[in-house]
Amino acid sequence: MNVEGRDLREVIREEPLRRREILKALEGGARTVPEIAAAIGAPTHEAMYWVMGMRKYGWVAEVNEPTDDGLYPYRAVERRGA
């Protein structure tokens, strides 16, 4: 399966490589996926895959209230031993 010309597996494989950039982007507070994508210079659709992977494994969590646009901001989760 391709995502905007790139193989989806390739995009997903990049998540561990992009994790540090995403966590750095969240140091100033919670951000939406489009804001994260802009901060790390990546396409929004690819950032969505990375953020969802990080959410699944406990690196980030969504904030309880969506923005006025209906998007949920994500925040970094403090992890012990990470």
Secondary structure, DSSP 8 states (H G I E B T S, - for coil): -EETTEEHHHHHHTHHHHHHHHHHHTTTS-B-HHHHHHHHT--HHHHHHHHHHHHHTTSEEE-SS--TTS---EEE---TT-
